[in-house]
Amino acid sequence: MSFGVPIIILSLTLISSAAPIKRTAVERQVNVQIVFLFILLLALSVGSTIGSSIRTWFFSSSQWYLVETASLSDRAKQFIEDILTFIILYNNLIPISLIVTMEVVKFQQAQLINSDLDMYYAKTDTPAICRTSSLVEELGQIEYVFSDKTGTLTCNEMEFRCCSIAGTAFSEEVDEAKREGEDGKPGWKTFKELQQILEGDANPFEPSSSQQQFDNREEEVVREFLTLLAVCHTVIPENKDGKMTYQASSPDEAALVTGAELLGFQFHVSYRSTSPISSLFPL
């Protein structure tokens, strides 16, 4: 218990800590330069005030036409007023309009990104949209890109190409070299042969042979596989203009359900039927 309390306190501290403000490298550099210029402005103002005070205090007797104060409190007050005066005189040293100029430049760069034809995707009629202008200047400073999955930087289009059922591989197209099995394993078969297995009907009046029993067992396994493929998921079907479309949280699930539909097992939601799938073959 004594080991758990510090860990819990540390976790709560990390969770309750405020999120850091995201600033670009250009903004951080400009902020440092503005702080440096402000310190330089204060140094110039203090130096100019000291020079003005020395001239006033030591040459006040020769400047009889100016009303000079001789008390210490008045001189301290005049010293502070001179500092503020020189700060106002030297205020052009700090480029106040620099921030506004940077925002205008970033806005124009964002418009150039929006109108860039090289970033236009004609297949879905999707242009580039720059939603924030604060990171435009960071685009040219990227050195590394870390991705946690392949769908981040690719089209992420999934298609059902092949499957393995009870040790037998089925694919849309099979090379001749894969049709012959190796080491006692069966060779690859096409999806058309898989549908022929589902279409195989045994005559109930003929005595069943071992080959027919094997074929019936294979048909049962294939039918069970496609049934589970069509129902074990979180996909939501939608019927649009007589065509079934699937809304899925990941393209993997949508590809599997679409593959089951291509093989004759279509997933749908029907309130009048207790079966969530419709098959071209008898269930």
N, C-alpha and C positions, 0 to 999 in steps of 0.2 A: 504493500500500500504506500510505503514511503517513496518507492520509486515511481509510482503512478502519478502522484500529486504534482511534482515539477513538470512532468510531460504534459499534463492537462493544462497547467497554468501557462506553459510555453505555447501550447496550441491555441488557447484562448487569446493570448497576447498577439500571436501572428494573425488570427482571424480578425480581431478588433482593430488592428492597426490600419490607418488610412492608406488608401491606394496612392502610390506616387503619381505626381503630375507628369504626363508624357510630354516631353519637349524634344524637338529635333536638334540635331547637332548645330545647325545654323542659328537657331534661336538661343541655344546655350552660349555660343560664341559671341553673338551680338550682345547678350546680357552682360557677359564678362567685360566686353569693351565699353559698354555704357557705364558700368560701375567704375572702371578705370578712369574714364573721362570725367565722371562726377567727382572722384577723389582729386583729380588734377584741377578741376574747377575750384574745389574748396581750397587747395594749396595756393593757387594763383590769387584767390580772393583774400586769403589770410596774408599772403606776402604783400599784396598791393595795399591792404589796410595798414600793415605795419609800416610800410614806407610812407604812406600818407600821414600816419600819426606822428612819425619821427619828424617829418617836415613841418607839420603843424606845431608840434611842441617846441622845437628848437628854433623855429623862425617866426614864432608868433609875435615877437617884439618888433620885427621889421615890417610885419603886415598889420599896421595899426588900423587900417581901414576895415579889417575883418573883426567881427565880434567873436573873440575866442573865450572859451570857458576855462577857468583855471582849477576848478575843484576836481577831485579824483573821481567822484561819482559821475559827474558830467562827462569826463573823458572816457570812462568805461562805457557809458551809454553811447557816446559818439563812435567808439571803436566797434560796437556791435552793429550800429546803423551803417557804418562804412562797409562792414563785411557783407551785409545784405545788399548794399548798393552795388558792390563789385560782382556779387553773384548774379544780379540782374543784368549787369553790363556784359558779363562773360557767358550768359546763358546760351548763346549761339554755338558754344563749344560742344554742347550735347545735341546730337542730331535727333530731335524729337520726331521729325517727319520720316525717319528711317523705318520705323515700325510700320507706318502707313504705306510707305513705298513697297516694303516687303510683302504686305498683304495684297496689294494691287498686283504685284508681279506673280504671286502664287495663284491668284484668281485667274489671271490670264493663262498661266501654265495649265491650270485645270481645264479651261476651255479648250486649249489645244489638245489635251488628252481626250476630251469628249468628242472632238471632231477628227480624231486620228483614224484614217481608213484602214491602216494596218492592224488596228485593234478591233475592227468591226467583224462580227461573226454573222455571215450572210445566211447560214443555214437556219438560224432561229430569229434572224433580223434583230440582233442584240448589239447595240453599240457600247463602247466603253463609257462608264459613268464614274466620274470622280466625285465621291460623296464628301470628301474632306480635302481641304487645301493645306492642311498642316504637315502632311507627309510627302508633299510633292518633291521637295528638295532632297529627300532621303533616297529617291529612286536610283540616283546615280552613285550612291554610296553603299549599295548592297554587295556584300562579299560572299555570304553563305546563305543557302536556303535549306531549311530543315523541314522535312515532311514526315508526318506520322503514318501516312497510308498512300497508296498509289492514286486514289481518286482525287487527291488534292491538286495535282498538277496535270491530270489527264482528263479525257472526256468521260471516263468512268461509265462506259457503255458495256453492259454485260449481256452475253448471249449464251443460250444453252446449246453447247456443242457436243458433249458426250457424257456418258454415265456408265457406271459399273454396277451390274445387278447379279448377285450371287456368283461373283467371280468372272462374269462375262461382260466385256466392254462393248457398249453400243455407241455409235457415232453417226453423224449425218453422212459423212463420206469416209470410206475406209480404203486405205491403200492395200494393194495385193500382198504386200509383204507382211501386213498385220493380220491377214485372214487366216494364216497358218499359225497355229498355236505353238508355243515353245515350252519344253520341260513339262509336258503333260497338261498345260493350261489351254483352255479353249481360245480360239482366235477371235478377233474383233468381228462384230456384226453391225449392220446398218440399222437405222431407225425403221426402215421399211420391213426388214426382217423381224424387228421387234413387234411391229403392228401385225405381221403375219402370225406371230406366236399368240397374240391376243385373239385373232380371228379363228384360230384352230378350234373346230367343233368335233367332239368325239361322238360316234354313233353309240347310243346306249344299248342297242340290240346286239352289237358285236361283242365278243369276249375281249376284255381289255388285256393288252399285252404289257410287258415291262416298258417298252418304248412309249406306249401311250400314257402309262402312268408317269413316266419321266416328263413327257410333254405337258401333261396336266399339272404336274408339280411346278414346272418352269413357268407355265402360264399363271399359276396362282401367285408365284413370287413376283413376277413382273407386274401383275395387276395390283398387288399390295404395295409394291414400290411406287408406282405411279399415283395410287390413291393417297398415300402418305405425302408424296411430293406436292400434291395439289391442295392438301388441307392443313399441313403442319407449317403454319406461318402466321404472320400478322398483316397480310396484305388485305386491302379493302378494294373490292371490285366495283367498277362503275360502268354502266351501260350507256354509251354515247353514240347515238345515231345507229343503233343496232350492232355496234362493235364494242366488245368488252375490253376495257382498259383497267390497269391495276395501279393503285396508289400504294407505294411501299416506302418504309423508312430507309431502306437500303436497296440499291439496284440489284443486289444478289438475290434477294427474295423475289423481286419482280421477274428476274430472268428464270428462276426455277419454276415459278407458277406459269409463266409463258411457255416454257419448255414442256410442262405437263399438258398444257392446252394443245400444243402442236402435235403431241402424241395421242391425243384423243380424250384427255381428261381435263375438262374445263371447270374452273372454280367459279362459282357464282353464289349469290345470296338470294334465296327464294323463300318468301314467307308462306307460300302454299305447299311447299315440299319440305320434308325432313332431311333430304340429302343436299349437302352443300355443293356437290359437283354433278356435272352431267357428262356422260361418257358416250363415245361412239360405239363402245363395246358393252355387252351386258355385264352389270356389276354383280 
